[in-house]
Amino acid sequence: MNICVFLSAADLDDRYTRPARAFAELLGKGGHTLVWGGSESGLMKVVADGVSASGGRLVGVSVDFLAHVARADADEMVIAGDLGERKALLLARSDAIVVMVGGTGTLDEATEILELKKHGKHTKPVVVLNTEGFYDGLREQFRRMEAEGFLPLPLSDLVFFAEDGAAALAYLEESAGTR
């Protein structure tokens, strides 16, 4: 399965890198392909290293102004002209999406993917990997949106919140019918 992962390129504390590495190793050992922002820095590097070392493939989609930090040894690297094109390519190249810890760029990617799913523009499973409760506030906001009628479909049809990498991967494999 081609699994798109949205996540930070920042160097982060071990409480985020350790679970990210464990999830990456699960992806690689499962024979999955990582489709990611292509960066050779921060958490993006940690995940790419883990997938690659565990036997998975790497498909990077960078953007022209970040090409200088793109991973040189990816199995495939695409350079998009802008962030909008990058998001479209990441979605097109993936069978499923996982949102890991990140900043405004990750949040932008996540909300666009969810908005597209809400409007039926894709049916790919979306998982928010809630490492260390990072997305507890977002989950609560989504629940409020659902309760107050802002979502035209049940929250459970839109996104799955997983507390660890094993639960995230199990959900994706079950959604894809590979379990």
C-alpha positions as CSV (number, residue, x, y, z in Angstrom):
1,M,0.0,0.0,0.0
2,N,1.2,3.5,-0.7
3,I,0.8,5.4,2.5
4,C,1.1,9.2,2.5
5,V,2.4,10.6,5.7
6,F,2.0,14.3,6.6
7,L,4.4,15.4,9.3
8,S,7.0,17.9,10.5
9,A,10.4,18.4,9.1
10,A,11.5,19.9,12.4
11,D,14.0,18.2,14.8
12,L,11.8,17.0,17.7
13,D,12.0,15.5,21.1
14,D,12.3,11.8,21.6
15,R,8.7,11.5,22.8
16,Y,7.8,12.2,19.1
17,T,10.7,10.6,17.2
18,R,10.6,7.3,19.0
19,P,7.0,6.5,18.2
20,A,7.5,7.9,14.6
21,R,10.5,5.5,14.1
22,A,8.4,2.6,15.4
23,F,5.6,3.4,13.0
24,A,8.0,3.7,10.1
25,E,9.5,0.3,10.9
26,L,6.0,-1.2,10.8
27,L,5.4,0.4,7.4
28,G,8.7,-0.9,6.0
29,K,8.3,-4.4,7.5
30,G,4.8,-4.6,6.0
31,G,6.1,-3.9,2.5
32,H,4.4,-0.5,2.3
33,T,5.7,2.5,0.4
34,L,6.1,5.8,2.2
35,V,4.8,8.8,0.2
36,W,6.0,11.9,2.0
37,G,7.2,15.4,1.6
38,G,10.7,14.1,0.6
39,S,12.7,16.1,3.2
40,E,16.0,14.8,4.6
41,S,15.5,16.7,7.8
42,G,13.7,16.4,11.2
43,L,10.9,14.0,11.7
44,M,10.5,13.4,8.0
45,K,14.1,12.0,7.9
46,V,13.4,9.8,11.0
47,V,10.3,8.3,9.3
48,A,12.0,7.8,5.9
49,D,15.1,6.2,7.5
50,G,12.8,3.8,9.4
51,V,10.8,2.8,6.4
52,S,13.9,2.4,4.2
53,A,15.9,0.4,6.8
54,S,12.9,-1.9,7.3
55,G,12.5,-2.8,3.6
56,G,9.9,-0.2,2.4
57,R,10.1,2.1,-0.6
58,L,10.4,5.9,-0.5
59,V,8.4,8.2,-2.8
60,G,9.1,11.8,-2.1
61,V,7.2,14.8,-3.3
62,S,9.1,17.9,-2.6
63,V,8.5,21.5,-3.7
64,D,10.9,23.7,-5.7
65,F,11.9,26.0,-2.9
66,L,12.7,23.0,-0.7
67,A,14.4,20.8,-3.3
68,H,17.8,21.5,-1.7
69,V,16.7,19.4,1.4
70,A,15.1,16.6,-0.6
71,R,16.4,13.1,0.1
72,A,18.9,12.1,-2.5
73,D,18.5,8.3,-2.1
74,A,14.7,8.1,-2.3
75,D,13.4,5.4,-4.7
76,E,11.5,8.2,-6.5
77,M,11.5,12.0,-6.0
78,V,9.1,14.4,-7.7
79,I,9.6,18.2,-7.4
80,A,6.3,20.1,-7.5
81,G,6.1,23.8,-8.5
82,D,4.2,24.9,-5.5
83,L,2.5,23.6,-2.3
84,G,-0.9,23.2,-3.9
85,E,0.6,20.9,-6.6
86,R,2.6,19.1,-4.0
87,K,-0.6,18.3,-1.9
88,A,-2.4,17.1,-5.1
89,L,0.5,14.8,-6.0
90,L,0.8,13.4,-2.5
91,L,-2.9,12.5,-2.6
92,A,-2.7,11.1,-6.1
93,R,0.2,8.9,-5.3
94,S,-1.3,7.4,-2.1
95,D,-3.8,4.8,-1.1
96,A,-4.2,6.1,2.4
97,I,-3.2,9.1,4.5
98,V,-1.6,9.4,8.0
99,V,-1.3,12.7,9.8
100,M,1.5,12.8,12.3
101,V,2.7,15.6,14.6
102,G,3.5,18.8,12.8
103,G,3.1,22.5,12.5
104,T,1.0,24.7,10.3
105,G,2.1,23.0,7.1
106,T,0.9,19.6,8.4
107,L,-2.3,21.1,9.6
108,D,-2.9,22.7,6.2
109,E,-2.3,19.4,4.5
110,A,-4.6,17.5,6.9
111,T,-7.5,19.9,6.7
112,E,-7.3,20.1,2.9
113,I,-7.3,16.3,2.6
114,L,-10.3,16.1,5.0
115,E,-12.2,18.8,3.1
116,L,-11.7,16.9,-0.1
117,K,-12.9,13.7,1.5
118,K,-15.9,15.5,3.0
119,H,-16.9,16.5,-0.5
120,G,-16.4,13.1,-2.0
121,K,-13.2,14.0,-4.0
122,H,-11.5,10.9,-2.6
123,T,-12.4,8.0,-0.4
124,K,-9.0,7.1,1.0
125,P,-8.8,6.3,4.7
126,V,-7.3,9.1,6.8
127,V,-5.7,8.5,10.2
128,V,-4.6,11.0,12.6
129,L,-1.8,9.5,14.7
130,N,-2.3,11.1,18.0
131,T,1.2,10.7,19.5
132,E,1.4,11.9,23.1
133,G,-2.1,13.4,22.8
134,F,-0.8,16.0,20.3
135,Y,-4.1,16.1,18.5
136,D,-6.5,15.9,21.5
137,G,-7.7,19.4,20.9
138,L,-8.3,18.8,17.2
139,R,-10.3,15.7,17.9
140,E,-12.4,17.7,20.4
141,Q,-12.9,20.4,17.8
142,F,-14.0,17.8,15.2
143,R,-16.4,16.3,17.8
144,R,-17.9,19.7,18.4
145,M,-18.2,20.4,14.6
146,E,-20.1,17.0,14.3
147,A,-22.4,17.6,17.3
148,E,-23.3,21.1,16.1
149,G,-24.0,20.1,12.5
150,F,-21.0,21.4,10.7
151,L,-20.1,18.1,9.2
152,P,-22.3,16.6,6.5
153,L,-21.2,13.0,7.4
154,P,-20.3,11.2,10.6
155,L,-16.8,12.0,12.0
156,S,-16.0,8.3,11.9
157,D,-16.5,8.3,8.1
158,L,-14.1,11.2,7.8
159,V,-11.1,10.4,10.0
160,F,-9.8,7.8,12.5
161,F,-7.8,8.9,15.5
162,A,-5.1,6.3,16.5
163,E,-3.2,6.5,19.7
164,D,-0.2,4.5,18.3
165,G,1.3,3.3,15.1
166,A,0.1,-0.3,15.4
167,A,-3.5,0.9,15.6
168,A,-3.0,3.3,12.7
169,L,-1.6,0.6,10.4
170,A,-4.2,-1.9,11.5
171,Y,-7.0,0.5,10.6
172,L,-5.4,1.3,7.2
173,E,-4.9,-2.4,6.4
174,E,-8.4,-3.2,7.4
175,S,-9.8,-0.3,5.4
176,A,-7.8,-1.5,2.3
177,G,-8.9,-5.1,2.9
178,T,-5.4,-6.4,3.3
179,R,-5.8,-7.8,6.8
